[in-house]
Amino acid sequence: MIKANFWQFSFALLLTIKSASALAVPTDEELAAVGERYLALAHASFSAAQIESKVLQQAVYEFLDAPTEENLTKAKMAWSEARKPYAEIEAFRFGNLPIDDWEPQLNAWPLDEGFIDYVDQSQYFYELGNPVGQANLIANTRLSFGPQELDLSELTPDLLASLNELGGTEANVATGWHAIEFLLWGQDLNGTNPGAGNRPVTDFALIETDCTNGNCDRRREYLKATTDLLVADMQVGVDFWDADIESNYHKEFVALPAREQLRRILFGVGSLSLGELAGERMKVALYANSPEDEHDCFSDNTHTTLLHDQIGIANVLNGRSDFVDELDQGISVMELLDQQDPALARDLQNALQHTTEIIGRISQSADAGIAFDQLIAPGNAEGAAMIQQAIDALVAQTRLIEAAATALGLSSLAANTEGHF
Amino acid sequence: MNRVLSSRLAALILSAAAFCTFSSPLLADPSKPGGATTTEFQDVNAFSQPATNLSLDGRMNFSIGNSFFRNPWIAAPATTTARDGLGPLFNTNSCQGCHIKDGRGHPPLPGQAQAVSTLIRLSIPETQERPRGAAEGVVPEPTYGDQLQDFSIAGVEPEARIHWDYEFSQVELSTGSSVSLRKPLIELSHLAYGPMHPDVMLSPRVAPAMIGLGLLEAIPEEEILANADPDDQDGDGISGRPNMVWDSIEEQVVLGRFGWKASKPDVKQQTAAAFFGDIGITSSLSSQQSCMPAQTSCIEAPNGGSPELSDELLDFVTFYSQHLAVPARPDHSNTEIVAGEQVFHEVGCASCHTPKWQTGTGASAALSNQTIYPYTDLLLHDMGEGLADHRPDFEASGTEWRTPPLWGLGSYKIVNGHTQLLHDGRARTPLEAILWHGGEAEASKNNVIQLSEDRLTHLLTFLDSL
């Protein structure tokens, strides 16, 4: 009896807290509407990225059919274009475990390039614990390490996928965006000086006598296999979010409590903003002054990925994307926040725009000939300041994402392992 | 009550809960061995996740630490100033090179030129002429120091080559089946700096997994010491001694927790020692290059700054090492696993592999006040002649080892593709590891040998569920 009275009393107290609170937290229905928009945007964005990956595949095929300078340039351009919508869907990675698990085969980095192809040994620093850091999969039809003997005679997508992290070393990246990037551009031997990788087109020659650096047939086979795998993997990505598939992540997400949906949404953009962009991709590069720590280091395209990662964050919050037709399902996080706390919504919108603009300057610098790897060169105070400004903007933006979470009724963005709230 | 109303009510209670802080401790949950830090990842990346309850700020520090844990260091001088300073003598060029996928190393593979994820510790017996200093766990071998480094930068000779072989023996179980055990036989050749001291003591060590270290660090010292029974006053045959070691930050003797003989007091000093001994990277905690007086080419080699690792980066890598999550045990309540857990207690494993602890104040809020299931008492135990390395370290004798945590045991085969256990990786399975137990654990081992086939299977299934 006493217990019952206590709970009745507690409940009355809770009601008092609720009604006394000036800003009531959103209802489950409102939160579910945010989840609905998020799912629609995820599916449309992944689909858009997949279409661009097919354009890249087409350009690679044309290049392999006719390996000319012009077709190599076209293939490189197609890669750079396809990176944009891909970078934008990184905002869906963190917080959604299946996406985070799917990502490495597509986007693992950094990679020990000697695992894949020939390298200039004088500028190649690989992990010494890596038993296959100099395996050169392209040059060798068999590979033995320890008691294992692998048959590499046919370079198929499945074989390459099975070679990722061979021997337990993460730097053994056989597939994905950066493997393709390395094949198209080659090692960037310019350090923090101007210039990207400069692989000769004759590395892909059709006729053996024209072939530079050996094994052109195998290199062509490798490029085709890893590009085909990328397109297939992008389809796997689209399928996570397809509402018409019987059992997939879309279904799992829909079944979550609305508050957990919102937590995953905000945790995802917060993690990309702070841990991944400000931390791993910028602060580390700035500390280490090392082009090895540059994300798209072969192509010097890092600035594009950074910018579109940031645009992806804004997209998720605003429930829209330039790559996607206007969506009418549910409402965006920003719309809900605007109902809840208009001033905070305005601040967050301003912060997103400001960060996009600041990161845009890194991009403009690259377009003007000074790429990310030059900005992080030791002694480049102006470059360091530019990157530090971007880090600061990302940190400030993340603070507002956390404030938005609080305003929308979440106590913490970190997962609560006692269950879903 | 209609559905909409009931869900609104639920939301109401939940939202109110978010504003209140309940002081009652969270219920212990064995499916979450790392408490709220536990990760749901069960695949090859199961050991590489940040503590699940880590804040976004914490995740940024974790990411930065991860990068310096993962990527290789290079020889000085180099343009990448924060990443140079490798060697001159070293065992590998990155943390990840030994702590593979943040998991365990392994003994050298057949034909592998350098040991990499296994190293050899060296020392000589303490004498009146050369006593052990207060800050030293051992008296280093006079020419080669306290660790053999089989890699070097250009212009410096690696110290030696390690030849690794095994001798085999058999143990019969009461069920009639027989288990083959192997013991490493180590020989050194190509000693580059002259002969070693005739009384040199060698101890091979495999790199351990990195999970849950910040939680172990957060167990209150008095709780660990309360379990110690150095003179076996309770007569259960189990002593349990704390290793009391030098804390070079506090400059005093404190409880040792980390390393195979618990010779390091905390994650930061363990991290600095590994940077120094294994990669040849100096820090404010180990500021001189790891060159011995006779190693002139090592002394004269260029360095990567003084120190090579800034305090800031040491802190990031320490933070990373403290916050690697322990994987969940979704199957912990399966009938067979529960039966195996019962056997684990009955045969006496839990006397040293203490299942449950409560952390106090940790290095971050994420690590504090967590109920955890590491299965260790963090104390030293005499493990008998079979496992002895006869190389004392601080107060640990030549037959004593620190109880290693068992959490994550079932994930090794997924993360690292093997289950080579014990300090030198000699045991190829958990059963072999059990059969190597001697000394204080002799009785428990004999209990396992006597188990029926069913009960042994249950025990091993339980261990595999950790």
Interface residues (C-beta under 8 A of the other chain):
Chain A: F11 L14 L15 I17 K18 V25 T27 D28 E29 L97 D101 P104 P110 F125 Y126 E127 L128 G129 N130 P131 F145 G146 P147 E165 G168 T169 E170 A171 G191 T192 R259 F267 G270 S271 L274 G275 E276 A278 G279 E280 K283 V284 Y287 A288 N289 S290 P291 E292 D293 A377 P378 T398 E402 G409 L410 S411 S412 L413 A414 A415 N416 T417 E418 F421
Chain B: V4 S7 R8 A10 A11 L12 I13 L14 S15 A16 A18 F19 L26 D29 K32 G35 A36 T37 T38 E40 F41 D43 V44 N45 T52 N53 L54 S55 L56 D57 R59 M60 N61 F62 S63 I64 N66 S67 F68 R70 N71 P72 I74 T79 T80 T81 A82 R83 T92 N93 S94 Q96 G97 C98 I100 K101 G103 L109 P110 G111 Q112 Q114 V116 S117 F151 E312 L313 A366 V415 N416 G417
